[in-house]
Amino acid sequence: MLENLINTVVPVIIHILEAMGIFIIFVGAIKAFYKYIRGFFHEEEISIKVDFAKALTVALEFKLAGEILKTVIVRTLDEMYILAAIIILRAVLAFVIHWEIKSEETVHKSSE
């Protein structure tokens, strides 16, 4: 009974988490594009890259949470290998984006 409940509820939660990640990417992209267009017409300094990278990092965290939940419903070792590779890839992406944010903020602060 508990296994049936898990197999029913967990995929729904996974889809919700992944949809949240997609939504965050979409909103972050729209905001970055808006700031880009606004900066194109008004000569003001806007940290588009940092803001968009932060949105991508948050979105990756939601997507990573969904992948971690998938470990609960994995049935074969092959699925686990694929899932582990996806989790590692997303964690590396989050680390690289976080590193880029820090370096961009450092450059931005030193130019002030």
C-alpha positions in Angstrom: 0.0 0.0 0.0 2.8 2.5 0.9 4.6 1.5 -2.3 1.5 2.3 -4.4 1.1 5.6 -2.6 4.8 6.5 -3.2 4.6 5.5 -6.9 1.5 7.7 -7.3 2.5 10.8 -5.3 6.2 11.1 -5.9 5.9 11.4 -9.8 3.4 14.2 -9.3 5.7 16.0 -6.9 8.6 15.5 -9.3 6.6 17.1 -12.1 5.6 20.0 -9.9 9.3 20.7 -8.9 10.4 20.5 -12.5 7.6 22.8 -13.6 8.7 25.3 -10.9 12.2 25.1 -12.3 11.0 25.7 -15.8 8.8 28.6 -14.7 11.8 30.2 -12.8 13.9 29.9 -16.0 11.2 31.5 -18.1 10.6 34.4 -15.7 14.3 35.0 -15.3 14.8 35.0 -19.1 11.9 37.5 -19.5 13.3 39.8 -16.8 16.8 39.6 -18.3 15.5 40.4 -21.8 13.5 43.3 -20.4 16.6 44.7 -18.6 18.6 44.2 -21.7 16.1 46.2 -23.8 15.8 48.8 -21.1 19.6 49.1 -20.9 19.9 49.4 -24.7 17.7 52.5 -24.7 18.9 54.0 -21.4 22.6 54.1 -20.8 22.4 52.6 -17.3 24.5 49.9 -15.7 22.4 46.8 -15.1 23.7 43.4 -13.9 21.7 41.3 -16.3 24.2 38.4 -16.3 24.2 38.1 -12.5 20.5 38.3 -12.1 19.9 35.7 -14.9 22.6 33.4 -13.5 20.9 33.6 -10.1 17.6 32.6 -11.6 19.3 29.7 -13.4 20.9 28.5 -10.2 17.6 28.6 -8.3 15.9 26.7 -11.2 18.6 24.1 -11.2 18.1 23.6 -7.5 14.4 22.8 -8.1 15.2 20.5 -11.0 17.9 18.8 -8.9 15.3 18.3 -6.1 13.1 16.5 -8.6 16.0 14.3 -9.7 16.8 13.4 -6.1 13.2 12.4 -5.6 13.4 10.2 -8.6 15.9 8.0 -6.7 12.9 6.9 -4.6 11.1 5.3 -7.6 14.1 4.0 -9.6 13.7 0.3 -10.3 16.9 -0.8 -12.1 20.6 -0.2 -11.7 20.7 1.2 -15.3 18.2 3.9 -14.3 20.2 4.7 -11.2 23.4 5.2 -13.3 21.5 7.6 -15.6 20.0 9.4 -12.7 23.4 9.7 -11.0 24.9 11.2 -14.1 22.1 13.7 -14.4 22.4 14.7 -10.7 26.2 15.1 -11.1 25.8 17.2 -14.3 23.2 19.5 -12.7 25.3 19.9 -9.6 28.3 20.8 -11.7 26.2 23.3 -13.7 25.0 24.9 -10.5 28.6 25.1 -9.2 29.8 26.7 -12.5 27.0 29.2 -12.5 27.6 30.1 -8.9 31.3 30.5 -9.6 30.4 32.8 -12.5 28.1 34.9 -10.3 30.9 35.3 -7.8 33.4 36.3 -10.4 31.0 38.7 -12.1 30.1 40.3 -8.8 33.8 40.7 -8.0 34.4 42.4 -11.3 31.4 44.6 -10.9 32.5 45.7 -7.4 36.0 46.4 -8.5 34.8 48.7 -11.3 32.8 50.9 -8.9 
